Amino acid sequence: MKYPILLTIHLTAVTLSLALFLLRTAWRIKDSAMNSRKWVKIVPHINDTILIAAAIGMLVVAGLNPLQHGWIMAKIIALLAYIALGTLAIKRGKTPMQRNLAFVGALAVFGYIVAVAVSKQVWPL
């Protein structure tokens, strides 16, 4: 598959991932039963799998090794932080304050990932 196609898939999945995260967090704040729906538990995982598969595909097509490019490794590490914070924000946080702080942290990490992707620098500021 060609790089531009993989990039389009990746960026679409990134956008959908953020939208789903925001939606699920809003439902959590409202204590909505929507978060317990089966599709809500499945679709984000499918989307994130597509996102990561497209990212790996882009690395392979471009011949990039994360161990040789610090900005790629920074994105991978930040992705793990985003996942952990997102999990705390939506379901594992014990208190509303903990969930809200995790939500803000997840958004900050998401912004960092985007900035790194655009600048191709570990410290994009």
Backbone as a ProteinNet text record, in pm:
[ID]
protein_1_A
[PRIMARY]
MKYPILLTIHLTAVTLSLALFLLRTAWRIKDSAMNSRKWVKIVPHINDTILIAAAIGMLVVAGLNPLQHGWIMAKIIALLAYIALGTLAIKRGKTPMQRNLAFVGALAVFGYIVAVAVSKQVWPL
[TERTIARY]
84.8	0	89.1	46.8	126.6	112.9	219.9	228	110.7	72.6	-38.9	-170.1	-193.4	-315	-306.9	-191.5	-172.1	-184.7	-130.7	-139.1	-284.6	-360.9	-502.2	-578.7	-552.4	-615.8	-576.5	-447.9	-397	-461.5	-463.5	-519.3	-669.5	-737.9	-881.2	-903.1	-821.8	-833.6	-796.7	-698.8	-661.3	-779.5	-841.3	-956	-1071.3	-1098.5	-1206.3	-1173.3	-1048.3	-1006.1	-1031.6	-993.7	-1016.3	-1166.3	-1242.6	-1387.4	-1453	-1413.3	-1469.3	-1428.8	-1305.9	-1259.9	-1341.3	-1361.1	-1440	-1584.7	-1640.4	-1778.7	-1794.3	-1703.7	-1711	-1690	-1603.9	-1583.4	-1708.8	-1770.9	-1895.4	-2002.3	-2013.1	-2110.1	-2076.9	-1947.4	-1905.7	-1944.9	-1923	-1957.8	-2107.9	-2186.8	-2333.2	-2385.9	-2294	-2331.1	-2432.1	-2407.2	-2496.2	-2476.6	-2583.1	-2576.8	-2510.5	-2487.3	-2426.6	-2289.5	-2213.2	-2080.4	-2085.5	-2199.8	-2209.9	-2261	-2290.1	-2333.9	-2218.8	-2253	-2152	-2065.9	-2129.1	-2053.3	-1954.3	-1988.8	-1901	-1775.7	-1788.2	-1673.7	-1587.6	-1646.2	-1575	-1514.3	-1591.1	-1547.6	-1415.8	-1396.2	-1267.5	-1147.1	-1162.1	-1050.7	-1023	-1127.4	-1109.6	-1040.3	-1090	-1030.9	-884.2	-853.7	-715.2	-623.9	-677.1	-599.1	-567.5	-665.8	-643.9	-541.7	-553.6	-461.3	-317.2	-297.6	-162	-111.5	-198.5	-157.7	-114.8	-187.8	-150.7	-17.5	3.6	129.9	246.6	228.9	334	357.1	248.8	261.3	340	314.4	389.1	537	567.4	707.7	777.4	707.6	765.6	786.2	683.1	691.4	799.7	809.9	909.4	1047.5	1056.3	1184.6	1237.8	1148.2	1188.7	1193.6	1300.8	1317.9	1299.2	1200.3	1177.9	1300.6	1387.6	1507.7	1609.6	1594.8	1688.2	1629.2	1502.1	1434.9	1363.6	1423.8	1371.4	1227.5	1188.7	1052.2	949.2	983.2	890.7	879.9	993.7	992.2	916.1	930.2	856.3	705.9	663.2	520.3	472.3	552.4	514.1	500.4	597.5	592.3	473	451.8	338.2	206.1	201.3	80	46.8	147.8	125	70.9	124.7	74.9	-69.7	-100.7	-236.8	-335.6	-295.9	-381.9	-406.7	-300.3	-314.3	-403.5	-379.9	-460.6	-605.5	-623.6	-758.8	-836.7	-770.2	-835	-875.9	-787.2	-821.8	-938.5	-937.8	-1040.5	-1178.2	-1184.7	-1315	-1367.1	-1280.1	-1336.3	-1256.5	-1128.6	-1050.7	-1024.2	-1050.9	-1031.8	-1128.6	-1078.8	-1161.1	-1249.5	-1205.2	-1283.5	-1307.5	-1409.7	-1431	-1308.7	-1242.6	-1123.4	-1013	-990.4	-888.4	-922.9	-1049.9	-1092.2	-1077.8	-1113.5	-1103.2	-958.1	-871.5	-729	-669.2	-708.8	-660.7	-709.5	-833.8	-887.8	-804.7	-776.8	-696.3	-556	-499	-367	-366.7	-470.6	-480.3	-488.2	-565.1	-574	-439.7	-368.1	-235.3	-138.9	-141.7	-54.6	-94.2	-224.1	-270.4	-215.4	-224.3	-169.9	-21	50.5	194.5	222.5	146.7	166.3	146.4	42.4	16.3	130.6	176.1	285.6	413.5	442.3	560.9	546.5	426.9	403.9	424.2	378.6	388.9	534	598.6	733.2	845	815.8	916.1	1033.3	997.7	1092.9	1039.1	1128.1	1088.1	1032	1093	1048.5	997	869	818	798.5	814.9	791.8	911.1
-117.5	0	123.6	227	348.2	436.7	512	596.1	694.2	766.5	861.8	795.5	674.5	602.4	565.8	514.5	480	603.2	715.4	839.2	883.9	874.4	911.5	821.6	692.8	598.4	633.7	658.6	691	818.5	924.1	1051.3	1041.6	964.1	942.4	868.6	766.7	689.9	775.6	863.8	955	1045.1	1100.9	1189.9	1115.3	995.9	915.9	874.9	844.7	807.3	922	1043.6	1158.5	1182.6	1174.1	1196.4	1094.7	970.1	866.5	888.3	930.3	957.9	1071.3	1178.6	1291.4	1250.4	1172.6	1128.1	1037.6	941.8	849.9	923.1	1024.5	1103.1	1184.1	1242.5	1317.3	1224.5	1105.2	1008.7	969.1	959.2	925.6	1037.8	1161.1	1275.6	1278.7	1247.7	1248.9	1118.8	1026.5	895.5	826	836.3	780.1	629.2	561.9	417.7	385.1	487.9	464	396.6	431.4	370.9	220.7	168	23.7	-50.2	22.7	-41.7	-119.6	-231.1	-320.1	-251.5	-177.9	-114.3	-11.7	52.9	153.5	87.9	-35.8	-109.4	-169.9	-192.5	-260.5	-163.8	-65.5	23	95.2	150.3	217.5	123.8	-1	-96.1	-128.7	-144.1	-169.5	-49.7	70.6	191.4	205.9	182.5	196.3	92.3	-25.5	-127.9	-81.2	-23	31.2	144.2	231.1	343.5	293.2	197.5	145.4	67.2	-9.5	-84	12.1	121.2	220	285.6	313.6	373.4	278.8	152.6	53.9	43.4	43.6	40.2	158.8	277.5	395.9	383.2	329	309.3	213.5	105.6	5.6	65.1	129.9	187.1	294	377.1	484.6	435.9	310.9	256.4	324.1	361.1	429.7	331.7	341.5	259.3	348.8	318.9	403.2	417.4	319.3	325.9	424.7	461.2	556	696.1	711.4	841.2	870.2	958.4	987.5	1036	1110.5	1162.9	1050.9	943.8	830.1	758.3	738.5	674.8	760.3	893.1	983.6	966.5	951.4	930.6	798.7	696	564.4	570.3	632.1	644.2	730.7	840.1	927.1	854.3	769.1	691.6	602.2	540.2	456.1	540	661.4	751.4	791.8	820.3	857.7	745	622.4	507.1	493.4	503.8	490.2	600.9	724.2	835.2	824.4	782.5	765.4	659.9	552.5	446.3	499	577	638	735.7	812.1	914.4	854.8	742.7	688	584.9	497.1	391.3	353.5	376	325	427.6	554.5	657.2	635.7	644.7	614.6	731.9	853.5	970.2	1058.7	1143.4	1236.4	1324.8	1369.7	1453.8	1377.4	1253.7	1172.2	1152.1	1123.7	1103.8	1232.6	1345.7	1473.7	1513.1	1492.2	1521.5	1430.2	1304.2	1211.2	1253.7	1303.1	1350.9	1468	1565.1	1681	1634.8	1544.2	1490.3	1417.6	1339.1	1266.1	1362.8	1469.1	1569.2	1638.2	1668.3	1730	1636.8	1509.5	1412.3	1397.1	1396	1388.8	1508	1626.6	1745.6	1733.8	1678.6	1657.1	1561.8	1453	1355.5	1422.2	1502	1572.1	1669.1	1743.9	1838.7	1767.6	1654.1	1576.4	1524.5	1476.9	1424.8	1532.9	1653.1	1762.8	1813.5	1831.2	1890	1789.1	1662.1	1555.5	1585.8	1647.1	1679.8	1627.7	1575.7	1526.2	1641	1757.3	1878	1976.6	1965.2	2041.5	2191.3	2238.3	2380.3	2456.7
0	0	0	-69.2	-81.3	43.1	68.2	186.3	199.1	92.9	108.8	151.8	105.2	145.2	293.2	334.8	475.7	564.8	518.6	595.7	610.3	504	509.8	607.3	600.7	693.7	837.1	857.7	991.3	1045.9	965.7	1011.8	1036.7	955.4	978.1	1110	1133.8	1257.8	1379.1	1364.8	1474.2	1508.4	1405.7	1426.4	1493	1444.5	1501.9	1645.7	1672.1	1807.1	1904.5	1866.7	1953.5	1971.5	1862.7	1871	1964.6	1952.6	2039.8	2185.1	2207.5	2343.4	2405.3	2329.8	2379.5	2406.7	2316.2	2331.9	2453.9	2468.1	2581	2713.7	2713.2	2834.1	2867.3	2766.8	2790	2846.7	2792.4	2844.7	2988.2	3017.5	3154.9	3250.1	3209	3293.8	3320.2	3217.4	3231.1	3291.2	3318.8	3372.1	3280.2	3151.1	3049.9	3038.1	3007.6	2984.1	2849.9	2767.9	2635.7	2647.3	2751	2765.1	2787.3	2825.1	2846.7	2722.3	2617.8	2493.4	2431.1	2370.5	2315.5	2208.7	2118	2010.1	2064.7	2175.5	2234.8	2293.1	2333.8	2387.4	2276.7	2158.9	2050.7	1949	1903.6	1794.9	1825.1	1945.6	1969.9	1954.8	1994.7	1982.6	1836	1758.3	1614.4	1550.5	1581.8	1525	1565.7	1692.1	1738.2	1674.6	1647.4	1577	1435.4	1368.4	1233.5	1238.9	1338.2	1354.9	1368.3	1456.1	1479.6	1358	1293	1173.3	1062.5	1044.2	943.3	978.9	1108.4	1152.6	1123.3	1154.7	1126.6	976.8	900.2	754.4	701.5	755.4	711.6	745.3	863.3	901	804.7	771.7	681.1	542	489	353.9	347	451.3	452.9	495.5	542.4	586.5	711.9	801.9	924.5	1041.6	1119.3	1238.3	1360.6	1445.1	1563.4	1653	1653.2	1736.4	1681.8	1554	1492.5	1480	1511.2	1499.4	1631.3	1708.5	1841.1	1842.5	1740.7	1738.3	1726	1656.3	1644	1778.3	1843.3	1974.9	2074.9	2064.6	2153.5	2132.8	2007.6	1980.5	2039.5	2029.9	2082.7	2234.9	2300.7	2446.7	2488.2	2415.7	2446.3	2422	2320.3	2294	2413.3	2471.4	2589.6	2705.8	2722	2827.4	2797.9	2671.7	2631.2	2661.5	2631.9	2658.4	2809.2	2887.6	3033.3	3090.3	3048.6	3098	3049.6	2925.6	2872.3	2947.8	2983.5	3061.3	3199.5	3260.1	3389.7	3374.4	3267.2	3247.2	3224.4	3155.6	3118.3	3217.8	3268.1	3351.9	3475.5	3481.2	3593.2	3703	3675.3	3776.9	3892.5	4013.9	4131.5	4174.1	4149.3	4189.1	4067	4072.2	3960.8	3935.2	4040.5	4023.4	3950.7	3989.7	3924.1	3776.6	3747.5	3608.9	3527.9	3588.8	3517.6	3491.3	3590.2	3569.7	3462.4	3463.4	3361.3	3223.3	3215.1	3088.3	3034.8	3119.8	3078.9	3038.7	3116.5	3083.4	2950.6	2924.6	2798.3	2680.9	2696.5	2588.9	2566.2	2675	2662	2589.3	2624.3	2558.5	2411.7	2383.4	2244.7	2165.8	2223.7	2158	2133.5	2231	2215.1	2099.2	2091	1983.4	1848	1835.8	1709.2	1678.2	1777.4	1756.6	1713.3	1774.4	1736.7	1593.5	1559.8	1424.9	1319.5	1348.9	1252.6	1242.5	1357.9	1360	1337.5	1365.2	1359.9	1455.1	1568.9	1674.1	1807	1892	2022.5	2107	2096.5	2167.8	2061.7	2027.7	1913.2	1936.4	2057.7	2084.4	2045.3
[MASK]
+++++++++++++++++++++++++++++++++++++++++++++++++++++++++++++++++++++++++++++++++++++++++++++++++++++++++++++++++++++++++++++

